[in-house]
Amino acid sequence: MAEIIRVQKGTKDILPAEIDLWHFMEEKALEVFSNAGYKEIRTPIFEATELFARGVGDTTDIVNKEMYTFEKSERSLTLRPENTAGVVRAFIENGMHRLSAPIKLWYKGPMFRYERPQAGRQRQFHQVGMEMFGIKDPAADAEAIALAIRYLNALGLNDLDVEINSLGCPECREEFKTKLKNVIRPYLNDLCEDCQKRFEKNPLRLLDCKVESCKEIYAKPEIQEVIQSDFICSECSEHFTLLKTYLNDLGIKYSVNKLLVRGLDYYNRTVFEIKSNNLGSQNAVCGGGRYDSLVRNLGGQDTPAVGFAMGMERLYSLMQQFPQKKLTAYIVSNETSSAIKLVSDLRNNGISCDFDMTNKKFTKQMEKASKLADYALILGEDEIKNNQISIKNLAESTQKTISRDDIISVLKQVN
């Protein structure tokens, strides 16, 4: 016997027993985003490697450690580790800047990162997210946060915490970076290897470190004094204050977390995370923020933008397991010709149904019907001879016999 080929580490089959919940997440995304004026965009699964190096940032763990990159015809290609860079590329390439602002887009689909698999995190995973282009006012930031909450609420997730922060603009960040490096430099040799690399290239990423020994160092009073300082310039401060006003107007509760920097280099000013209180230590279900320079950095015109993404596997793990969606009807019969004709008639009229193709005993067919459908449609010899159907409500165990000509109208009334 040939050796079984198994699914690759960090990937997972989404099985028929799980797919109804995935459909639910996707349908709610279409509903919530469409109601807010967003149009779906679908970008390729692989892009030029340079897109992510320039867009996500060559100092990030994603670009340095986690990308699936391969060579083809002397070109370096990468499976997308996230989708904002790809959406921005599509925005530029297809001339969307010529459309009237705001340009509102949403997406869903698989992403790929080579990292240690853990609960709710795979090497092939799925994200749902949105991007809005063309609005500089923090009303766009507030809408992104409100839209994320609305989608999570639509999934039945209501116990949420919103954290926000402002990273300022590139100009006001430079002074903060210098102060941060100066106060951390005496502890440089005690930091983890990643933090030692980030120290020169992107010191803000130090605050995103998850290593406990580094977190203890960053908790020291003199370092916290710098971290908690109001380093952002007056214009960025006004932007952040106005965002908080909008959130207050919307009745959205939030807290300011000065350690919140996000793991991608393209963010400026607003960053935010939404956390669920049902997921243990890995409790972030949504992350996003503003990226006003990314369109320009990828070759487009200067365009303000904001967006967020959610990992769908993590959402799946949080959601209450719904009962599997059942068929409306299951035909119980040993007369295949009559059963297959009835199935065809029902399906042509939009009624979900199935039938037994193996001619099992009626009792076995009824057992299967009770697992798969709301109603059993019994076609025995008497029913066929009299042009009738016995319809059994499987939840209530009630049964009645009706004319074969009435079955479609009866099922449409109860469907």
Buried (B, 14 or more C-beta within 10 A) or exposed (E): EEEEEEEEEBEBEEEEEBEBBBEBBBEBBBEBBEEBEBEEBEBEBBBEBEBBBBBBBEBBBBBEEBBBBEEEEEEEBBBBBBBBBBBBBBBBEEEBBEEEBBBBBBBBBBBBBBBEEEEBBBBBBBBBBBBBBBBBEBBBBBBBBBBBBBBBEBBEBEEBBBBBBBBBBEEBBEEBBEBBBEBBEEBEEEBBEBBBBBBEEBBBBBBBBEEEEBEEBBEEEEBBEBBEEEBBBEEBBEBBEBBBEBBEEEEBEBEEBBBBBBBBBBBBBBBBBBBBEBBEEBBBBBBBBBBBBBBEBBEBEEBBBBBBBBBBBBBBBBBEEEEEEBBBBBBBBBBBEBBBEBBEBBEEBEBBBBBBEEEBEBEEBBEBBBEBBBBBBBBBEEBBEEEBBBBBEBEEEEEEEBEBEEBBEBBEEEE
